[in-house]
Amino acid sequence: MNSSGNDTSPYKCIFDEDFKYVLLPVSYGIVLCVGLILNILALYIFLFRIKPWNASTTYMFNLAIADIMYVISLPLLIYYYSQGDDWPFGEALCKIVKFLFYNNMYCSIFFLLCISIHRFIGICFPMKSLGWLKVRNARIISVVVWIFIAAFQSPILYFVTTSTKGDSTTCHDTSSVDLFDTFVVYSSVSLALLFCVPFVIIIICYTLMTRALMKPSAASSDTSNSKKKSIKMIIIVLLTFIICFLPFHVNRTLYYYFRKLDLDCDTLNAINMAYKVTRPLASANSCLDPILYFLAGQTVRRNIIPRSGLTKVKNKFSTYVRSNNSSSATNSNAAENSFTPISSDMPSAPSPSPTVITRM
């Protein structure tokens, strides 16, 4: 591998990147199609089929918005990589696309954090959650998340640059050579605050949730199903972080620091290859998030999966059985009353109070 002689380029080495001209367009194309369809379906359900919203629905709606804003930035990247790193859209659009990539990825992380904390409070502090988990609070938190992430990612618009070599223009993920050390510092702070802190909080919340869910209790079938649903949600969110976000952030950080340490080109090529391979994994988050909507509750599932004819027949049969049982009970009581005199001074047996099962 040779070093690049172009001092205006942020890269000191010429990397062997032929693999990415197939990997990235294909993987981004799959994410674009699948993620766009699933998240548009989710938005339709949230807007037109679910009323009224609760706090969890508010967070999931904003998560779907972040995913859609991310996937609509992919067509330009698909074209760019399919053309062999030739960016014909200008430096301003390069900055905007990179900003959208990182801004919406971190918005997704923070809304996953909000959903996790919401679930944690509901399970571990069910009484206090009645006052804390209000829709109004969820709306305020969502606005704060959007503003905070956009402000924190705004330096991307300053750092990201393009460079020209011959007839092709490269849209870089980083900055120019003179700003690269500053960019690495900014990237490290972003890594700590926007990824490591949410990841640690989610792990703590899910550890405490799992302990609470594993405690033995005289649970009904409804509460048992609620526990299973919560455990599935824990698994999905953790897998999203471990598969999608963790490899990307680890390899990106190593890549930046290896370049800053000015290691040999072979080492840089190896870490650059690992970094490029993990970028599609970060994008796959947009396709995994809709699974959370399905696991969120009965309301979402009823709107995603229409009732089949078999379900309708089963419901009619259940209604028929209940009405027959009610008629039989009424007739039995009438017969008993007609043959058994009731003394006015005999206290009547108190009717059993109905048992109310609340769902967590």
Secondary structure, DSSP 8 states (H G I E B T S, - for coil): --B---TTSS-SB----TTHHHHHHHHHHHHHHHHHHHHHHHHHIIIII--S--HHHHHHHHHHHHHHHHHTTHHHHHHHHHTTS---S-HHHHHHHHHHHHHHHHHHHHHHHHHHHHHHHHHH-TTTHHHH--HHHHHHHHHHHHHHHHHHHTTHHHH--EEEETTEEEE-SS--GGGHHHHHHHHHHHHIIIIIHHHHHHHHHHHHHHHHHHS-----HHHHHHHHHHHHHHHHHHHIIIIIIHHHHHHHHHHHHHHHTT--HHHHHHHHHHHHHHHHHHHTHHHHHHHHHHHS-HHHHHHHS---HHHHHHHHHHHHHHHHHHHHHHHHHHHHHHHS---TTS--------------
